Amino acid sequence: MKIFPAIDLYEGKAVRLYKGDYAQMTVYSENPVEVALDFKAQGAEWIHLVDLEGARDGDTPNLETVRRIVKESGLCAEVGGGIRSIEVIEKYLAAGVKRVILGTAAVTDPAFLSEAVSRFGESIAVGVDIKDGYVAIKGWQETSSLEGMAFCRRLEKLGVRTVICTDISKDGAMQGTNHALYDAMRAELGMQIIASGGVSDISDVKRLAAANMYGAIIGKAYYTKAISLKEAIEVAK
């Protein structure tokens, strides 16, 4: 299993939100490049980046920061947050990003999703953010009428290879992740599934690895030192 340490970007800083609430934001570093270099020093090969302003507003205000992180760290990067056009996908791929994560647009614009997958293949992932069983959109500010598992089955048929699934109720809460949800997804889907939200201690990592998940995102637990990133990477292997 791959470990994806995360940096959420807001105004060029590394921050974390509590359950997706922009009013409950903690700034962890003024220099995200330094954070990425620490990830690499601890053995990380991938990095998960989210442009929180992009997720909310649908633009790329942190593109230059993403470019610097990729260039200076040398890590394989996946990026999400407000990616709603082919042009933005091309910008990120040109900046050296390996995988671009579609969220809101994958729900609201099926034609765009289909075109992105046909043009960019495995470089496209979809973030499936689940709130009370349904897919949330627009930076988690709205809940759609799409049931989470049904949406994932639709994505698989379309040819999406990788899904990043977040249980919003667990995100940033440091109360463990939703193992039942991920076990159900592994049983039903043939995709690469990355668990996100609530990975709080090393036992979460061990259990996800034992369930043959493709990956797990570690965010707040790294910043609060609840998990040793180095240990998590070793355990995941």
N, C-alpha and C positions, 0 to 999 in steps of 0.2 A: 504494500500500500504506500502511496505517495503522501507526504505531508506538505501541505500548502500553507506556510505562514502568511498572514494577511496584513496588508496595510490599507486602511480606509483613508482616502485623501479628501481633505477639505481645506481650501485656501492654501494649498501647498504643504499642509502639515499632516502628520500621521495622527488620526483620531479614532475614537470608537463611539458608537451610539449605543444606547440601551434600548433593546427591542425596536430598533429602527427609528427612535424618536430624536429628531434633530434638536429638540429642546434639552435633551439629556446627553450632551456631548462632552467627552473627556479628551483633551489634547495630550497625547503621549510623547510626541516629539515634533520639534520644529524642523527637523531634518530627516525626511523619510529615506534619503539615500543612505545615511548612516545606519538606519534600522535594517535596510535591505542587506547592507554589508555584514551586519551582525548575523542575520539569517544565514548568509553564506558561510560565515566563520563557524557556525554551529552545524554545518553539514547539509543545509537545504540546497535543493537543486531547482525547485520551483518557487514562485511567489504569486500570491493572489492579490490583485489590486482592484480597488473599487473607487471610482470617482463619485463621491457622494453628492457633489453639486451637479454632476452630470445626471445621476439617477433622479434627482429631484427636478432639474430644469431642462434636461435633454440637450446638453452641450458638452464640450470637452475642455473645461477651464484648467484641468490638471494634466493636459497632454504633455506639456514640456517636462513636468515632474516625472511622469511615466517614462518618457524618453531617457531622462537622466538615470533613473533607477535601472532600467534595462541595460544601458550602456556601461554604467559604472560597476554594477554588481555582476553582470554576466549571467544572471539567473534566467531560467525560462519563465516567462511571465504570462499569466492570463489576466485579462482586464475586463471589468464590467462597469456599468453605470451610464445610462442614458444613450446607449448606442442604437440609433434609430434610422440610420441611412448607410448605404453602401460606401459613401464617401468617408464616413467616420471609421468604418471597418478598415478601409484601405489606409487611412491615416495611422491607425494603431499598428497594423501589420508592417507598414513602412518604418515605423518607429522601433521595430524589432520584437514586437509582442508575438508570442506563439499562438495564443488562443484568445479569441474575442467572445465575450459572454453577452448574449442578448437576453433581455429581461422583459420589460413592458412591451416592447415592439414585437416580441415573439408571440405575445397574447393578442395584441390589438391589430397587428398587421401581418396576417398569415402569408400574404404574397411576398412581402419583404423577407420573412423568415425563409420561405422556400427558395427565393433567389439567392439569399446569402449562403444557404447550405449547398445549393447547386454550384455556386461560383467558388466557394472557399473550403468546402468539405470539412475535414476534421479540425480546421482552424476556427470553426464555429461551435460554441457550446451554448447551452441555454440555462439560465438561472431560474429554477422553479422555487419560488418563495411561498411557503404554505402558511396560511392563517386559518385556523379552525377547519382544516381539510380542503380549503379552496386557495386558488392561486392569487397572491397579492401583487399589485402593480404600482407604478408611479412612486418608487422609493418607499413602498409598503404603505403608502397613504390611502390606497383604495384596494378593495377586495373584488375580484372578478367573479363571474358565475361558473368558472371552470373548476371542476373537481381535480385535485392534484394528480392522482394516479391516471385518470383518464387523459389528462393533458400529456403526461409522460408517454403514454402509449401512442398518442398521436405524433409526438416528436420522434419516437423510435421509427414509426412507419415512414416518416419524412426523410429519415437518414441522419438525424442528429446522433452523434456518437457519444457526446459527453453532457451530463446534466449535473449542475451544482444545486443541490436541494437543501434549503434552509427551512427549519421550523422556527418561525419568527418568535414564537412564545419562549423559545430556549435561547435566543440570540443575546449574548452579553449578560445573561442572567447567572452564569456560573453554577447551574444546577444540574449539569449533565445533559447529554444529547438525547434525541428521540430514537433509541435503538429499534423500537417496534416499527417505526416508519421505514427505517433503512433496511431492516430485515425483509419487510414486505416488498420494497422496491427491488431488492436483490433477487427475491424469489420470482418476481413477475417480469422484470425487464432485462434485456440483454445489453444494456448500455453501460458505459463507464459512469459510475455514480460517485460524486464527491459529496461527503457529508459536511454540512456547515451549520453552525449555530449550537452553542452549548457544550462544545468539547472542552471539558473543565479540568480533567485530571488524566493521569496516565492510564487509568483503568478504562476510560472512554476510548483511548487510542487502541489499547489491546483488544477491546471487544470489537471495534470496527475492523481492525486488521483480521481478526479471527473470522469475521463475517465476509471476508474477501471483498471489501469495498475497494474501489479504485483509488480513492483518496479521502483525506480529511483536512479541513481547514482549521487552523489554530489561530485565533485572534486575541481576544481579551486575556485568555489563560497565559499567553506568552508575556503580555505587557504587565500583568500582575504577578508574574513569576510563579503561577500555580502549576505550570508545566515547564519542565526543562525541554527546550526545543531539540537539543542534541539527543536527549533520552527518547523523546517521542519519535524522532527519525530512526533511531536504532530499533525501537520496539516495532515500528511499522514495517521494517524490512523483514 
